[in-house]
């Protein structure tokens, strides 16, 4: 069994790494609002992978950043909508 406490499957996919070991257990970390939903859709239903919604520190410099309170509200809404397991990468 492979246990990974923090990995980014969407970033991995952008780099061409799409096959995760079948026996992986871990936390797939979202780095921007909306990524948790994309991870849930792209990871196998039989996964033993927990999903976290998050906003990386670079989001603070992005065009869509309004305020910390707004960012927290986005993450809470995503967590509720997608039933994520955690909020992280904050």
Secondary structure, 3 states (H helix, E strand, C coil): CEEEEEECHHHHHHCCCCCCCCCEEEEEECCCCCHHHHHHHHCCCCCEEEEEECCCHHHHHCCCCCCHHHHHHHHHHHHHHHCCCEECCC
